[in-house]
Amino acid sequence: MQLIGITGLPMVKAGDDVAALIADALQANNLRLQAGDILVVAQKIISKSENRFRVLDDVVISDAARTLAEEVGKDPRLIQLILDESVRVVRKRKGVVIVEHTLGFVQANAGIDQSNVETVNGKAQALLLPENPDASAAQLRSALRERCGVAPGVIINDSTGRPWRNGITSFAIGVSGFKPVQDCIGRKDLFGRALEVTQVAVADELACAASTVMGQANESIPVVLVRGVSLPVDEQASGRELVRPAHEDLFR
């Protein structure tokens, strides 16, 4: 497997054509898409292109947001955005709010971020996750097919913390073109025993691998080409397949 960081993409702005930017960057890097390629794309450039910015001074703060902000010691404007993007607060303490996002997954601060987000007229902004990451991934896959003649698999990834483990890692919030969970149930192990419960979150694994190339600070590599992974095409794929149903989740 190869992980190839795509360099040279400009700072993405609201309304930018991400497919065009990626196609141009691939050409500048002397790369051509091949059948079976997967592109891992940082959530941030998708959110920026879809104008998911919110100016903090424009946020109307509710009583619930003010109360929670006092409890956790965070900006009440940011807390209001977190609540707007969530269905419930899962855990909270000073400096930390863990919520169940409207998209289904559990994440700190509903994935809302201010790093590498420019101010507008001197006013601070926050950046929300894409409204529908699966649709964003599918649209990007289709646009790249038109431009490059090859439809790569697409993963939109973001960072998250994990219970019981220190450090952040990456995970897939949107998927298009391949099944994000590989079902190994029924396969035989080395001793001929059939696997009974094993399912592999291959989209998350590739999201993590690509994140090591992307970096988390000023590396400016928001797109990584993954080559050499053989995954069957699935036009109906969805990142929601990675979210464990509530009735199966022992920790909700």
N, C-alpha and C positions, 0 to 999 in steps of 0.2 A: 504494500500500500504506500502511495506517495501522498504527502501533504504539501501543497504548493501555495504559498502565500501570494496573493495577487496585489502587487504594489502599484502605486501611481493613481489610485482613485482620488478624485478631488473631494473636498468637504461637501457632503450632500446637503442640499437645501430643500425646503418644501416645494413639491411639484416636480422635482428632478426625475428623469427617466432612469431608474436604477439599472434596468436591462441594458440600455445604451451605454451607461457608464461602465458596466462590467464587460460588455463586448469590446469596447474601446481599450479597456485595461488589459484584457486577454491578448488582444492584438499587440499592444505595446510591450507585453511580456513574452512575445513570440510563442503564444499558446493557442491551440485550437481545441475546442471541445470535442470529445470522443464519446462514442456510445458507452454507457455505463458510468460516466463521470457524475460526481455529485458536487454541488457547490454549497458550502456552508457560509451563510451570510449573517453578519451581525445584526441583531434586532435594531440596533440604533440607527443604521442607515435606512432601514425600511420605515421605521417610525418617523424619521426626519422627512423622508420623501412624501409620506402620507400626512404631513403636517399635524403630527400628534403633540405639538408643543402646547403648553399652557403657561401663560404669564401669571406668576404667583400673585401679583397685585390685583389681578382681575377675579380671583377666586372668592366666591361668597362663602363665608365660614358659618357652619351650623353650630348649634349648642353642643351636639354630640362630638364634633370635631374639636371644639375648644376644650371640652372635658378630657378627651383622650390625649390631646396635645400636652395638657398640663401633667397628666399621669406619666407620659413617656419622655417629656422634655424635648419635643420636636416642634417645628414650625406648624402652627395650626392650619396654614394655607396648604402645606404639603399633606398634612393629615386629612384634610377634606378631600384632596385628590385621591388619596389612598382609599378612603371610604367609598368614594364614587366609583372606583374601579373594582370593588370587592363585594362579595356576598356576606362575609362575616369575618370578624377578628378571631384568629385561632389562638394566638399567644401575644403577650405584651409585657414589656418591662422597660426600664429607662433606656432610651435610645433605640429601641427595637419594637417594631410592630410586624407580626407575622399574620398574613391574611390569606383567605381563600379567594383567589382572583375570579372574576366573572368568567374567565376562560377555563376554569376548573382546577388549575394547579395551585399549590400552596407555595407562597413566596414572600420574602420580606418586602415591605413597602409597596406591594402590588407591582413590583418591577419598575416603579417610577424612579427616574434617575436624573441627576443634574450634572454628572461628570461629562466633560466634553460637549456641553450644551452652552452655546453662546447666549449672551444677554441681548435684549432688543431694546434699543433706546435707553440703555442703562438699567433696564429692568430684568430681574432674574426670571428664568424660565425653568420648567420641568418638562421632561419628556415621558409620555405614556407609552405603553406597549402598543403594537398594532391592534386595531380593533378586531381583525379576523386574520391571524397569522397564517392559517391554512390557505385562505383565499389569496393572501399576499404571495405566498410561496407558489401557488398554482399559476397566478398571473405572471410571475417572474419566469417560471418554467416555460410557459407558452410564449412569452415575448422573446426569450432566448432561442427558442425553436425557430421563430420567424427570422431572427437576426443571424443566427449561427448555423442553422440547419440541423442542429442536434438539441434534443430536449434533455438537459441534465436533471438528475434528481436535485431537489432543493431542500435544504434545512435552514430555517431561521432559528438562530440560537440566542440564548441569553444566559446570564450568570445567576447562580442561586447558592444559598447555603444548604447544609444538610443536617438532619438530626444526628446526634452522636459523633459527628465528625467535624474537625476544625477545617477552616479554609473554604473558599467558594469553588464551585466547579461550574461547568456549562451544561445546558440541557436544551432539547429541541422544543420550541413553542409552536412551530409551524413546519409542516412536512408536505412535500408533493413529489410524486413520481415513483415511490417505492414504499413498501410496508415498513413502518417504523419499529414494529415489534416482530422479531423472528421467533416463531413457535417451534421449539425443539421437542415438544412432547411426543413420545413414541419412538424417538431415535434411540439407538443402542449405544451404551457406553463401551469402554474398552473390554469389559467383561461380559458383554451381551445383555446387560440389564437395560430395560426400557426406561427412558427418562419420563418422569411422571408430572413434573410441574415446571420444568425449565422453559422460560421465555426470556429472550435476550432483547433488551432495549437498544437495538442497533443504532437508531437515530440519535439517542443520547450519547452513546459511545463515540460516534463520529463527531457529534457536536463538541464533546470534551477534547477529542484529539485535535480538532481544528482550532480550538481555543488556545492550545499551547503555542500555536503559530500566530494567532491574532494578537495575543497579549491583552493586557487590561488597562494600559495607561496611554502612552503617546506613540505606540508602534505604527499606527495608521495602516493596519492590514485588516480591513473589515470583511474580506472575502477570501476563502480558502478553497482551492480545488482539491478534491479527494479523488484519487485515481487508483484503480487496481482492486476495488471492492466489488465483488460479483453479487449483485442483488437484483431479484426479479422486479420488473416494472409493475407498478400498481397505480393506475390512474385515479383510484378512489381513496388513496391514502390520506390520513388525517393525523395530525399531532395529538388529537384528543384520544387516540388509541393508547397513548402512553399514560393517561390519567386513570388511576385505579378507581373503579366505581366505589361509591361511599359504602355500599353494603358489604364490600370485600375488604375495606380498609379497617385494620385493627387499631389505628391510632387516631381516628377522628372522634 
